[in-house]
Amino acid sequence: MANEINIRISIQAEKNGAKYERQESFKDDMAGDAWTTGVADIAASNTQITDLQITNYGWIFLKNLGTDTALYVDFAHTAASLAGDDNICRLYGGESCVLKSSAETGLFAISSSGTQAVEYAILEL
C-alpha cells in the first residue's frame, strides 16, 4: 500500500505590518506496520522514549502537556545531544510539533525543570 500517512501543517505570523502564512498537505508511505503512542514523564535528566517494536523511526508527533510556558522539554536522537546544541526540537508548555526523523531509532528528552508530561506518537517508516 502507499500513502498511509497524511500530514497537514500550517504556520502564520504577523508583525509590524508584515505577514507570512503557509499551509501544506502531503502523504507518505509507511513501509513498516508499527507505531507507538503514549504519554511519557520527562525528568530533568535524560529520558529515553522508545518502542523496541519500531525499527525505523519515521514521523513523530510531540506535545508538551504542561501549562507553564516558562518551562520546556528538549528532544534529541541521542542522550549526548541533549547536552549541546544538537537538539531537534524544544517545546514549551502547550506547544506541539510534527517532524520526520532521520534516525533509525532513539528519541531522548530532558525537562528544563521538574517532571513534565509529553504526549508522543512515533510512526515506523
Disulfide bonds with the S-S distance in Angstrom:
none
